[in-house]
């Protein structure tokens, strides 16, 4: 399956991200999750209660590693399209909560499980150390053939006070330029979209959040997928709704 999925990250790349633990699902667990999730449930076989009971117990054991809770997702994507996800912020403290997040009517989870069924590939669940991430700290970095071609504010419809200030943009540029060689040296892919957490004010390390395929349907944020638009600038939204940009290359 996709090289961008968490289970395919090399150890060095994973070391740039949050502490995490992956659990590979059995086919019985895949069918049990898909059936309970309810979206296209007819595509999944009925399974015994023991399948989910066993998965819940495995998740309980794994979550002992994360006393502050963990972000729950598949290796490919998270179930962020449900009310439960919004209320719980995809955070689980025990196995039952983790299963609930993955089986609460998520179209995203249903799509991924069905895709894995068609490919005869058993997917993974990942638990990632919980961290509160201010939305203004998330950025999307576009890399094509090993070259950085743009960085955008992730929550691109919002204006964050001070993010478009010249000194803030200069600080962000320096942090991106410092992190980029480390990222490319450890990455197993040369063309992808890398989501980063860059704390405001230079406090704390730059952290890799996730990888996505380069191109549609991945959201290009403040760019477009036109090759001419990828001009190696950093882009953020201003208070007037316009786009502030600064060239990353010196």
N, C-alpha and C positions, 0 to 999 in steps of 0.2 A: 504494500500500500504506500501512501505518500511518504516521501522522505521527511516532510515537515512534521509528521506526527511525533509526539513526545517519545514513544518507545524506540524511535529510530535515531534519536539524537546521540551522538558520540559523548563519551564521558566528559571530555574537555568542554564541550558546548554546554552540557547540562550544568557544569560547574559555574557557569556565568548566570544561572537562573536560580530560582528558589529551590530549597530542599524539597525533595519529592520522593514518593514511593509508588511504583506501579504494580498492579495486580492483573495478570492476564486472565481473561474470562474463559470458562469452559463453554462448550456449546449449550449445555443445559442452562447455564446462567444467562447466556445471550438470549435464548428463547424466553426464559422467565422474565427478564427485564423488558424485552420487547412486547411481550403479551401484557404485562402489568401496566406498561406505559400507555397502552391503549390506542395510540396513533398507528393505523395500519396493523392493528393487533392480529388480524387474520393471517398475516405473513409469518407469524411465529407459532411454533408448536406449543401445545399445552405441556407443561412440565410439572413435576412433583414439587410440593412445598419445600422439600429438602434442598432444592437448588438455591432458592433465595435465602433459606436459613443458613446454608453453608457460606454463601457469599457475605451475608451480614456478619457472620462470625469472623470471616477473614478480614473484613473491613474494620471490625472492632479491634482486632489484634493490631492491624497496621496503624490505626488512629491513636494508639497509645504513644506513638512516636511524636504526635503533634498535640500537646496538652492545650494549646490555644485554638485548636480546631484546624481544619484543613479545607482548602478549596477543592471541590470535587468535579471531575470532568472525565471524559474519555480522552484517549491519546490524541484524537483528531480535533475535538471541540467540546465546549461545555454546554449544559442545558440552560442557557441564559434566557430562553424564550418563554418561561412559565412564571406564574404568580409565585409559586414556591421559591423559585430562584430569586425573584426580586425581594421577597420578604426575608429569605435566609442568606441572601448574597452568595449562594452556592457554598456556604460554610457548613460543615458537619463536624459534630463532636463524637458521634458514634455511628455504627454501621447502619442502623435503622434510618437515621437521617440521611446518610449518603444514598441509600437505596431509594428513599423517597424523592430526593432531588433528581435522580435518574429515571424515575418512573411516574412523573407527574404531568403527563400529557405533552412532552416536549417533541415538537416536530423535528428539531435538530438531532436529538438522540435517535428518534425513529429512522430518520434518513441514514444516519451513520450505521446503525445496526443492520438495516436492510442492505446497505452497500457492502458491509462485511459478509453478510450471508451470501450475496451473489458472488463475491470473490473467494469464498471459502476461507476466510481469514478471521481468526478469533481476535477480537479487539482487546484493548487494555483499559482499565480504570486507573486514573492517577489521583493521588492525594498530594496536594502541594501545601507547604507551610503557609498558614494564613498570614496575610500582611495587608493592612489598610493602605490602599493606593489612592492618593488624591488624583482626581481625573485630569488635572492640569499637568500631572507628571508623566502621562502616557504619550508616547510618540511612536509613529510608524516609520520605519526605515526601509527604503526600497533599494535592493541590491541586484544588479544585473550583470552577469558574467564576471563576478568578483569586484565590480565597481559600484560604489555608492552613487545613486542617481537622484536621491531626494529624501527628505525627512519631513513629515507632517505631524502636527498636533493630531492626536488620535480622535479626541472628541471634537470633531472639526466644525460642528454647528454652534459651538459655545465659545463665548469670549471669557477669558479668565484674566482678572485684573492684574496688570503688570506683566503679563506674559509677553506682550508685544513691545515692551520697553527695550531700547537699544542695548542696555547693559545686560538684560536678561537673555536676549538673543545671542549676544557675544559669549556669555557664559555657557549657554546651551551648545553653541557651535564648538567651543573648546572641549567640552565634555564628550561630544559626539566624535570629534576628530581623534581624541585620545582613546576612546573605546573601540572605534572601528577596526583598527589593525588587529586587536585582540579577538574581536568577533570573527573576522574573516579567516584568521589563522586557525581557529578552532572549529569552524563550520564545515560540515560535510556537503553543503550545497553552495553553489556559486550564484544562483539566481533564486531569490525568495524575498518575502516581506517579513522583516524582523520587528516585532513590537518590543519596545524598550520602556523601562521606567527610569526617568531621570529626575531625581528629587530637586525641588526648587532650592535655590541658594547654594548649591554645591554640597549640601549635607547628605552623606550617604553615597554608596556606590551606584553606578549605572547597572541595572539588572535586566537581563533578557527575560521577557515575559512569555512570548510564544513565536512560532513561525507560521507563515501562511504561504500558499502558492502565489507566485508572481503572476498577476493578470486577473481578469474577471473570473469568478465573482468576488474575489477579494476587494474590499472597499479601498479605493485609492485616496480617500480622505480629501485633502486640499489640492491633490493633483488630479490628472486624468490618466487613462492608460495609453494616451498618445505618447509615442517615443519622444516627440519633440518637446513635450511638456516636462519631461523628466530632466531637469536642468541643474541638478545637484544644489538645490536651495533648501533651506529650512523655512517652513511656512507655518504661520499661526494666524488665528482669527483676531481681528481688531474689534474695538468697541462699536465701530460703525458698520461692522459686517464685512469689511474688506479683508484682503489677505496681505499680511506683512511678510516679507521674505528677506532672507539674508543668504548670500552665497556661502556655501560651506568650504569650498576650496579656497585656499589663500592665494 
